[in-house]
Amino acid sequence: MVEELVVAGVSAASVGLVCTMAAARVVKQYERGVVLRLGRLRPEVRGPGFTMVVPFVDRLRKVNMQIVTLPVPAQEGITRDNVTVRVDAVVYFRVVDAA
């Protein structure tokens, strides 16, 4: 009887530990966490640090808030007066509101 209680206690503790590990998330300083509950957007945005979500129900999507650069390949063209020009560009963008 005691052995069965010990096995049941260890099993319950291990299931609890697995659920806790499934719920724990870390959001980095340059990220924000957007929570989706059953596919629908939750209104709160999680800030940097340790956060918990409901396991198997919530999904935490991390959004990078840093400025991202996107290089545009150089293009050459000819103007009306037959002068060859080369155009180079870089696009900078950042997320303003994570939700």
MMTF fields as JSON, N, C-alpha, C and O atoms, coordinates in Angstrom:
{
  "mmtfVersion": "1.0.0",
  "mmtfProducer": "UNKNOWN",
  "numBonds": 395,
  "numAtoms": 396,
  "numGroups": 99,
  "numChains": 1,
  "numModels": 1,
  "chainsPerModel": [1],
  "groupsPerChain": [99],
  "chainIdList": ["A"],
  "bondAtomList": [4, 2, 8, 6, 12, 10, 16, 14, 20, 18, 24, 22, 28, 26, 32, 30, 36, 34, 40, 38, 44, 42, 48, 46, 52, 50, 56, 54, 60, 58, 64, 62, 68, 66, 72, 70, 76, 74, 80, 78, 84, 82, 88, 86, 92, 90, 96, 94, 100, 98, 104, 102, 108, 106, 112, 110, 116, 114, 120, 118, 124, 122, 128, 126, 132, 130, 136, 134, 140, 138, 144, 142, 148, 146, 152, 150, 156, 154, 160, 158, 164, 162, 168, 166, 172, 170, 176, 174, 180, 178, 184, 182, 188, 186, 192, 190, 196, 194, 200, 198, 204, 202, 208, 206, 212, 210, 216, 214, 220, 218, 224, 222, 228, 226, 232, 230, 236, 234, 240, 238, 244, 242, 248, 246, 252, 250, 256, 254, 260, 258, 264, 262, 268, 266, 272, 270, 276, 274, 280, 278, 284, 282, 288, 286, 292, 290, 296, 294, 300, 298, 304, 302, 308, 306, 312, 310, 316, 314, 320, 318, 324, 322, 328, 326, 332, 330, 336, 334, 340, 338, 344, 342, 348, 346, 352, 350, 356, 354, 360, 358, 364, 362, 368, 366, 372, 370, 376, 374, 380, 378, 384, 382, 388, 386, 392, 390],
  "bondOrderList": [1, 1, 1, 1, 1, 1, 1, 1, 1, 1, 1, 1, 1, 1, 1, 1, 1, 1, 1, 1, 1, 1, 1, 1, 1, 1, 1, 1, 1, 1, 1, 1, 1, 1, 1, 1, 1, 1, 1, 1, 1, 1, 1, 1, 1, 1, 1, 1, 1, 1, 1, 1, 1, 1, 1, 1, 1, 1, 1, 1, 1, 1, 1, 1, 1, 1, 1, 1, 1, 1, 1, 1, 1, 1, 1, 1, 1, 1, 1, 1, 1, 1, 1, 1, 1, 1, 1, 1, 1, 1, 1, 1, 1, 1, 1, 1, 1, 1],
  "groupList": [{"groupName": "MET", "atomNameList": ["N", "CA", "C", "O"], "elementList": ["N", "C", "C", "O"], "formalChargeList": [0, 0, 0, 0], "bondAtomList": [1, 0, 2, 1, 3, 2], "bondOrderList": [1, 1, 2], "singleLetterCode": "M", "chemCompType": "L-PEPTIDE LINKING"}, {"groupName": "VAL", "atomNameList": ["N", "CA", "C", "O"], "elementList": ["N", "C", "C", "O"], "formalChargeList": [0, 0, 0, 0], "bondAtomList": [1, 0, 2, 1, 3, 2], "bondOrderList": [1, 1, 2], "singleLetterCode": "V", "chemCompType": "L-PEPTIDE LINKING"}, {"groupName": "GLU", "atomNameList": ["N", "CA", "C", "O"], "elementList": ["N", "C", "C", "O"], "formalChargeList": [0, 0, 0, 0], "bondAtomList": [1, 0, 2, 1, 3, 2], "bondOrderList": [1, 1, 2], "singleLetterCode": "E", "chemCompType": "L-PEPTIDE LINKING"}, {"groupName": "LEU", "atomNameList": ["N", "CA", "C", "O"], "elementList": ["N", "C", "C", "O"], "formalChargeList": [0, 0, 0, 0], "bondAtomList": [1, 0, 2, 1, 3, 2], "bondOrderList": [1, 1, 2], "singleLetterCode": "L", "chemCompType": "L-PEPTIDE LINKING"}, {"groupName": "ALA", "atomNameList": ["N", "CA", "C", "O"], "elementList": ["N", "C", "C", "O"], "formalChargeList": [0, 0, 0, 0], "bondAtomList": [1, 0, 2, 1, 3, 2], "bondOrderList": [1, 1, 2], "singleLetterCode": "A", "chemCompType": "L-PEPTIDE LINKING"}, {"groupName": "GLY", "atomNameList": ["N", "CA", "C", "O"], "elementList": ["N", "C", "C", "O"], "formalChargeList": [0, 0, 0, 0], "bondAtomList": [1, 0, 2, 1, 3, 2], "bondOrderList": [1, 1, 2], "singleLetterCode": "G", "chemCompType": "PEPTIDE LINKING"}, {"groupName": "SER", "atomNameList": ["N", "CA", "C", "O"], "elementList": ["N", "C", "C", "O"], "formalChargeList": [0, 0, 0, 0], "bondAtomList": [1, 0, 2, 1, 3, 2], "bondOrderList": [1, 1, 2], "singleLetterCode": "S", "chemCompType": "L-PEPTIDE LINKING"}, {"groupName": "CYS", "atomNameList": ["N", "CA", "C", "O"], "elementList": ["N", "C", "C", "O"], "formalChargeList": [0, 0, 0, 0], "bondAtomList": [1, 0, 2, 1, 3, 2], "bondOrderList": [1, 1, 2], "singleLetterCode": "C", "chemCompType": "L-PEPTIDE LINKING"}, {"groupName": "THR", "atomNameList": ["N", "CA", "C", "O"], "elementList": ["N", "C", "C", "O"], "formalChargeList": [0, 0, 0, 0], "bondAtomList": [1, 0, 2, 1, 3, 2], "bondOrderList": [1, 1, 2], "singleLetterCode": "T", "chemCompType": "L-PEPTIDE LINKING"}, {"groupName": "ARG", "atomNameList": ["N", "CA", "C", "O"], "elementList": ["N", "C", "C", "O"], "formalChargeList": [0, 0, 0, 0], "bondAtomList": [1, 0, 2, 1, 3, 2], "bondOrderList": [1, 1, 2], "singleLetterCode": "R", "chemCompType": "L-PEPTIDE LINKING"}, {"groupName": "LYS", "atomNameList": ["N", "CA", "C", "O"], "elementList": ["N", "C", "C", "O"], "formalChargeList": [0, 0, 0, 0], "bondAtomList": [1, 0, 2, 1, 3, 2], "bondOrderList": [1, 1, 2], "singleLetterCode": "K", "chemCompType": "L-PEPTIDE LINKING"}, {"groupName": "GLN", "atomNameList": ["N", "CA", "C", "O"], "elementList": ["N", "C", "C", "O"], "formalChargeList": [0, 0, 0, 0], "bondAtomList": [1, 0, 2, 1, 3, 2], "bondOrderList": [1, 1, 2], "singleLetterCode": "Q", "chemCompType": "L-PEPTIDE LINKING"}, {"groupName": "TYR", "atomNameList": ["N", "CA", "C", "O"], "elementList": ["N", "C", "C", "O"], "formalChargeList": [0, 0, 0, 0], "bondAtomList": [1, 0, 2, 1, 3, 2], "bondOrderList": [1, 1, 2], "singleLetterCode": "Y", "chemCompType": "L-PEPTIDE LINKING"}, {"groupName": "PRO", "atomNameList": ["N", "CA", "C", "O"], "elementList": ["N", "C", "C", "O"], "formalChargeList": [0, 0, 0, 0], "bondAtomList": [1, 0, 2, 1, 3, 2], "bondOrderList": [1, 1, 2], "singleLetterCode": "P", "chemCompType": "L-PEPTIDE LINKING"}, {"groupName": "PHE", "atomNameList": ["N", "CA", "C", "O"], "elementList": ["N", "C", "C", "O"], "formalChargeList": [0, 0, 0, 0], "bondAtomList": [1, 0, 2, 1, 3, 2], "bondOrderList": [1, 1, 2], "singleLetterCode": "F", "chemCompType": "L-PEPTIDE LINKING"}, {"groupName": "ASP", "atomNameList": ["N", "CA", "C", "O"], "elementList": ["N", "C", "C", "O"], "formalChargeList": [0, 0, 0, 0], "bondAtomList": [1, 0, 2, 1, 3, 2], "bondOrderList": [1, 1, 2], "singleLetterCode": "D", "chemCompType": "L-PEPTIDE LINKING"}, {"groupName": "ASN", "atomNameList": ["N", "CA", "C", "O"], "elementList": ["N", "C", "C", "O"], "formalChargeList": [0, 0, 0, 0], "bondAtomList": [1, 0, 2, 1, 3, 2], "bondOrderList": [1, 1, 2], "singleLetterCode": "N", "chemCompType": "L-PEPTIDE LINKING"}, {"groupName": "ILE", "atomNameList": ["N", "CA", "C", "O"], "elementList": ["N", "C", "C", "O"], "formalChargeList": [0, 0, 0, 0], "bondAtomList": [1, 0, 2, 1, 3, 2], "bondOrderList": [1, 1, 2], "singleLetterCode": "I", "chemCompType": "L-PEPTIDE LINKING"}],
  "groupTypeList": [0, 1, 2, 2, 3, 1, 1, 4, 5, 1, 6, 4, 4, 6, 1, 5, 3, 1, 7, 8, 0, 4, 4, 4, 9, 1, 1, 10, 11, 12, 2, 9, 5, 1, 1, 3, 9, 3, 5, 9, 3, 9, 13, 2, 1, 9, 5, 13, 5, 14, 8, 0, 1, 1, 13, 14, 1, 15, 9, 3, 9, 10, 1, 16, 0, 11, 17, 1, 8, 3, 13, 1, 13, 4, 11, 2, 5, 17, 8, 9, 15, 16, 1, 8, 1, 9, 1, 15, 4, 1, 1, 12, 14, 9, 1, 1, 15, 4, 4],
  "groupIdList": [1, 2, 3, 4, 5, 6, 7, 8, 9, 10, 11, 12, 13, 14, 15, 16, 17, 18, 19, 20, 21, 22, 23, 24, 25, 26, 27, 28, 29, 30, 31, 32, 33, 34, 35, 36, 37, 38, 39, 40, 41, 42, 43, 44, 45, 46, 47, 48, 49, 50, 51, 52, 53, 54, 55, 56, 57, 58, 59, 60, 61, 62, 63, 64, 65, 66, 67, 68, 69, 70, 71, 72, 73, 74, 75, 76, 77, 78, 79, 80, 81, 82, 83, 84, 85, 86, 87, 88, 89, 90, 91, 92, 93, 94, 95, 96, 97, 98, 99],
  "secStructList": [7, 2, 2, 2, 2, 2, 2, 2, 2, 2, 2, 2, 2, 2, 2, 2, 2, 2, 2, 2, 2, 2, 2, 3, 3, 3, 3, 7, 6, 6, 3, 3, 3, 3, 3, 3, 3, 6, 6, 3, 3, 3, 3, 3, 3, 3, 7, 1, 3, 3, 3, 3, 7, 7, 6, 6, 6, 3, 3, 3, 3, 3, 3, 3, 7, 1, 7, 3, 3, 3, 3, 3, 3, 3, 3, 3, 3, 3, 7, 6, 6, 1, 7, 3, 3, 3, 3, 3, 3, 3, 3, 3, 3, 7, 7, 1, 7, 7, 7],
  "xCoordList": [0.814, 0.0, 0.864, 0.6, 1.893, 2.781, 3.544, 3.751, 3.959, 4.695, 3.829, 4.32, 2.548, 1.644, 1.478, 1.404, 1.42, 1.32, 2.584, 2.511, 3.737, 5.004, 5.063, 5.454, 4.679, 4.678, 3.703, 4.017, 2.52, 1.532, 2.044, 1.838, 2.707, 3.262, 4.368, 4.418, 5.259, 6.348, 5.782, 6.259, 4.78, 4.151, 3.487, 3.631, 2.77, 2.107, 3.132, 2.937, 4.22, 5.264, 5.932, 6.223, 6.177, 6.817, 5.881, 6.332, 4.581, 3.619, 3.544, 3.482, 3.551, 3.548, 4.795, 4.721, 5.939, 7.187, 7.169, 7.621, 6.659, 6.575, 5.645, 5.956, 4.51, 3.575, 4.192, 3.993, 4.935, 5.599, 6.66, 6.778, 7.425, 8.443, 7.806, 8.371, 6.645, 5.949, 5.358, 5.133, 5.104, 4.488, 5.516, 5.175, 6.74, 7.763, 8.376, 8.747, 8.476, 9.095, 9.98, 9.723, 11.021, 11.893, 11.866, 12.156, 11.51, 11.489, 12.728, 12.943, 13.542, 14.793, 14.524, 13.412, 15.56, 15.428, 14.946, 14.179, 15.364, 15.012, 13.77, 13.477, 13.04, 11.847, 10.627, 10.739, 9.467, 8.195, 7.44, 7.562, 6.674, 5.928, 4.462, 3.8, 3.957, 2.548, 1.911, 2.382, 0.846, 0.212, -1.003, -1.87, -1.046, -2.204, -2.865, -2.239, -4.12, -4.862, -5.839, -6.797, -5.571, -6.37, -6.462, -7.496, -5.372, -5.296, -5.768, -5.625, -6.327, -6.816, -5.839, -5.291, -5.63, -4.677, -5.185, -6.316, -4.347, -4.667, -4.236, -3.252, -4.929, -4.617, -3.295, -2.707, -2.811, -1.589, -0.354, -0.328, 0.66, 1.955, 2.919, 3.026, 3.614, 4.548, 5.875, 6.431, 6.367, 7.645, 8.804, 8.605, 10.025, 11.192, 11.235, 10.803, 11.765, 11.889, 11.223, 10.902, 11.024, 10.422, 8.908, 8.361, 8.23, 6.773, 6.219, 6.906, 4.968, 4.293, 3.092, 2.411, 2.84, 1.665, 0.934, 1.495, -0.317, -1.092, -0.624, -0.761, -0.077, 0.456, -0.635, -1.753, -0.295, -1.144, -2.357, -3.162, -2.515, -3.616, -3.061, -3.528, -2.064, -1.45, -0.219, 0.47, 0.031, 1.25, 1.89, 1.23, 3.154, 3.872, 4.722, 5.612, 4.448, 5.248, 6.134, 5.645, 7.426, 8.364, 8.543, 8.775, 8.43, 8.564, 9.845, 10.029, 10.732, 11.991, 11.72, 11.16, 12.112, 11.858, 13.075, 13.046, 14.13, 15.332, 15.127, 14.235, 15.965, 15.956, 16.616, 17.725, 15.926, 16.413, 16.756, 15.995, 17.898, 18.292, 18.072, 18.318, 17.607, 17.365, 18.076, 17.599, 19.202, 19.902, 19.156, 18.69, 19.06, 18.447, 19.587, 20.509, 19.556, 20.658, 20.809, 19.83, 22.047, 22.336, 21.766, 21.78, 21.266, 20.709, 21.358, 21.655, 21.56, 22.112, 21.042, 20.189, 21.113, 20.149, 20.799, 21.891, 20.109, 20.603, 19.591, 18.393, 20.085, 19.208, 18.914, 19.413, 18.087, 17.731, 18.947, 18.991, 19.917, 21.1, 22.231, 23.401, 21.899, 22.844, 23.955, 25.101, 23.633, 24.574, 24.172, 23.011, 25.153, 24.882, 24.916, 25.865, 23.868, 23.811, 23.645, 23.06, 24.171, 24.046, 23.364, 23.817, 22.285, 21.503, 21.653, 21.449, 22.012, 22.166, 21.211, 20.994, 20.643, 19.718, 19.769, 20.141, 19.388, 19.239, 17.931, 17.659, 17.128, 15.856, 16.004, 16.44, 15.641, 15.631, 14.179, 13.368, 13.849, 12.504, 12.543, 13.446, 11.526, 11.407, 9.935, 9.087, 9.646, 8.282, 8.007, 8.772, 6.918, 6.561, 5.633, 5.831, 4.622, 3.659, 3.599, 3.225, 3.962, 4.026, 2.651, 2.518, 1.638, 0.29, -0.309, -1.448],
  "yCoordList": [-1.19, 0.0, 1.262, 2.206, 1.264, 2.415, 2.58, 3.699, 1.463, 1.524, 2.123, 2.885, 1.78, 2.334, 3.836, 4.576, 4.291, 5.723, 6.455, 7.56, 5.847, 6.451, 6.553, 7.589, 5.488, 5.497, 6.55, 7.274, 6.64, 7.641, 9.052, 9.948, 9.256, 10.574, 10.978, 12.123, 10.043, 10.326, 10.601, 11.495, 9.845, 10.059, 11.429, 12.139, 11.801, 13.107, 14.237, 15.255, 14.055, 15.078, 15.223, 16.34, 14.115, 14.196, 14.822, 15.583, 14.515, 15.153, 16.653, 17.46, 17.023, 18.441, 19.154, 20.296, 18.497, 19.089, 19.274, 20.305, 18.299, 18.403, 19.548, 20.305, 19.681, 20.774, 22.132, 23.093, 22.218, 23.469, 23.827, 24.988, 22.847, 23.111, 23.493, 24.295, 22.933, 23.281, 24.682, 25.31, 25.182, 26.496, 27.615, 28.772, 27.318, 28.335, 28.803, 27.994, 30.118, 30.713, 31.879, 32.511, 32.155, 33.297, 34.181, 33.731, 35.456, 36.438, 37.308, 37.873, 37.419, 38.171, 39.68, 40.129, 40.444, 41.891, 42.584, 43.543, 42.135, 42.782, 42.162, 42.445, 41.327, 40.666, 41.041, 41.518, 40.816, 40.895, 39.608, 39.051, 39.142, 37.901, 38.176, 38.881, 37.625, 37.739, 36.382, 35.36, 36.37, 35.12, 34.844, 35.7, 33.637, 33.169, 32.07, 31.055, 32.271, 31.248, 30.591, 31.208, 29.313, 28.542, 29.252, 29.207, 29.908, 30.555, 31.993, 32.658, 32.5, 33.877, 34.735, 34.299, 35.964, 36.883, 37.373, 37.847, 37.256, 37.799, 39.259, 39.606, 40.134, 41.57, 41.948, 42.964, 41.176, 41.571, 41.105, 40.021, 41.958, 41.633, 41.401, 42.233, 40.288, 39.942, 40.651, 40.605, 41.297, 41.988, 41.034, 39.83, 41.579, 40.726, 40.125, 40.736, 38.917, 38.225, 36.868, 36.327, 36.335, 35.013, 35.154, 36.037, 34.306, 34.349, 32.934, 31.988, 32.817, 31.516, 31.586, 32.608, 30.494, 30.366, 29.089, 28.213, 29.001, 27.796, 26.705, 26.869, 25.601, 24.587, 23.958, 23.724, 23.694, 23.021, 23.86, 23.4, 25.067, 25.955, 27.235, 27.682, 27.827, 29.071, 28.769, 27.768, 29.661, 29.604, 30.985, 31.986, 31.053, 32.316, 32.501, 31.698, 33.558, 33.898, 35.076, 36.096, 34.94, 36.005, 36.904, 36.43, 38.218, 39.206, 39.986, 40.55, 40.019, 40.736, 42.227, 42.635, 43.049, 44.483, 45.271, 46.502, 44.594, 45.278, 45.832, 45.401, 46.789, 47.304, 46.262, 45.805, 45.892, 44.865, 45.537, 46.366, 45.181, 45.727, 44.688, 43.497, 45.157, 44.29, 44.895, 45.885, 44.326, 44.89, 44.588, 43.472, 45.6, 45.443, 45.305, 46.12, 44.302, 44.134, 45.342, 45.974, 45.635, 46.778, 46.535, 45.416, 47.61, 47.526, 48.591, 49.701, 48.219, 49.175, 49.548, 48.741, 50.784, 51.264, 52.305, 52.799, 52.626, 53.624, 54.758, 54.528, 55.982, 57.143, 57.522, 56.891, 58.572, 59.02, 59.474, 59.31, 60.036, 60.534, 59.512, 59.888, 58.227, 57.114, 57.12, 56.792, 57.48, 57.415, 56.211, 56.057, 55.372, 54.202, 54.611, 55.249, 54.235, 54.53, 53.22, 52.258, 53.213, 52.037, 52.49, 53.431, 51.823, 52.202, 51.11, 49.928, 51.526, 50.638, 51.116, 52.319, 50.193, 50.604, 49.62, 48.457, 50.118, 49.306, 49.735, 50.927, 48.753, 49.043, 48.733, 47.644, 49.693, 49.511, 49.44, 50.288, 48.432, 48.396, 47.83, 47.081, 48.219, 47.73, 47.619, 48.293, 46.768, 46.578, 47.643, 47.789, 48.382, 49.427, 48.875, 49.138, 48.111, 47.538, 46.038, 45.597, 45.259, 43.806, 43.173, 42.116, 43.79, 43.219, 43.668, 43.314],
  "zCoordList": [0.0, 0.0, 0.0, -0.744, 0.839, 0.921, -0.389, -0.857, -0.974, -2.235, -3.339, -4.172, -3.347, -4.354, -4.169, -5.15, -2.927, -2.654, -3.085, -3.623, -2.852, -3.269, -4.788, -5.325, -5.481, -6.948, -7.467, -8.411, -6.855, -7.267, -7.005, -7.824, -5.871, -5.548, -6.501, -6.951, -6.813, -7.752, -9.142, -9.841, -9.541, -10.848, -10.915, -11.911, -9.876, -9.847, -9.852, -10.515, -9.113, -9.079, -10.442, -10.87, -11.124, -12.439, -13.468, -14.324, -13.398, -14.307, -14.021, -14.948, -12.752, -12.382, -12.86, -13.315, -12.764, -13.237, -14.746, -15.246, -15.475, -16.936, -17.333, -18.252, -16.653, -16.952, -16.632, -17.375, -15.539, -15.186, -16.219, -16.609, -16.662, -17.678, -19.011, -19.755, -19.321, -20.557, -20.48, -21.514, -19.274, -19.107, -19.006, -19.252, -18.659, -18.423, -19.738, -20.588, -19.893, -21.075, -20.633, -19.609, -21.413, -21.166, -22.405, -23.514, -22.199, -23.279, -23.106, -22.034, -24.146, -24.06, -24.05, -24.331, -23.724, -23.554, -24.825, -24.741, -25.974, -27.237, -27.878, -29.04, -27.15, -27.678, -26.851, -25.722, -27.437, -26.718, -27.014, -28.105, -26.061, -26.222, -26.505, -25.744, -27.592, -27.948, -27.673, -28.172, -26.885, -26.471, -27.347, -27.522, -27.891, -28.645, -27.822, -27.517, -27.467, -26.719, -27.672, -28.139, -27.951, -28.906, -30.254, -30.92, -30.65, -31.953, -31.982, -33.008, -30.888, -30.852, -30.057, -29.044, -30.531, -29.922, -28.572, -28.459, -27.556, -26.234, -26.197, -26.85, -25.459, -25.504, -24.843, -25.213, -23.888, -23.193, -23.963, -24.546, -23.945, -24.551, -23.402, -22.502, -23.425, -22.349, -22.587, -23.685, -21.56, -21.631, -21.41, -21.249, -21.401, -21.213, -19.811, -18.833, -19.747, -18.471, -18.5, -19.558, -17.313, -17.148, -17.171, -16.511, -17.913, -17.984, -18.036, -18.421, -17.641, -17.647, -18.581, -18.656, -19.288, -20.142, -19.747, -19.088, -20.158, -19.87, -20.832, -22.045, -20.329, -21.237, -22.095, -21.635, -23.327, -24.309, -24.715, -25.526, -24.183, -24.563, -25.17, -26.217, -24.514, -24.984, -25.818, -25.619, -26.753, -27.553, -27.478, -27.76, -27.104, -26.987, -28.23, -28.509, -28.971, -30.149, -29.775, -29.289, -29.998, -29.672, -30.891, -32.003, -30.658, -31.725, -31.472, -30.393, -32.461, -32.356, -32.53, -33.547, -31.549, -31.58, -32.059, -32.057, -32.464, -32.925, -34.331, -35.063, -34.688, -36.054, -36.946, -36.668, -38.019, -38.938, -40.259, -40.757, -40.821, -42.119, -43.198, -43.002, -44.33, -45.471, -46.675, -47.231, -47.091, -48.245, -49.544, -49.772, -50.371, -51.689, -52.687, -52.667, -53.56, -54.505, -55.431, -55.827, -55.758, -56.632, -58.024, -58.537, -58.617, -59.965, -60.835, -60.391, -62.06, -63.014, -64.02, -64.389, -64.446, -65.437, -66.328, -66.045, -67.403, -68.355, -68.4, -68.562, -68.256, -68.3, -69.743, -70.675, -69.924, -71.28, -72.083, -73.302, -71.403, -72.123, -72.142, -72.214, -72.078, -72.19, -71.135, -71.442, -69.937, -68.831, -67.972, -67.593, -67.678, -66.85, -65.381, -64.923, -64.652, -63.218, -62.461, -62.959, -61.259, -60.398, -59.105, -58.454, -58.746, -57.573, -56.518, -56.794, -55.315, -54.17, -53.081, -52.934, -52.321, -51.261, -50.1, -50.257, -48.944, -47.742, -47.082, -46.939, -46.684, -46.029, -44.543, -44.172, -43.696, -42.248, -41.792, -42.164, -40.99, -40.432, -39.021, -38.648, -38.248, -36.88, -36.524, -37.108, -35.568, -35.091, -34.033, -33.079, -34.203, -33.251, -32.176, -30.99, -32.581, -31.641, -31.884, -32.971, -30.885, -31.064, -31.196, -31.812, -30.636, -30.729, -32.017, -32.325]
}
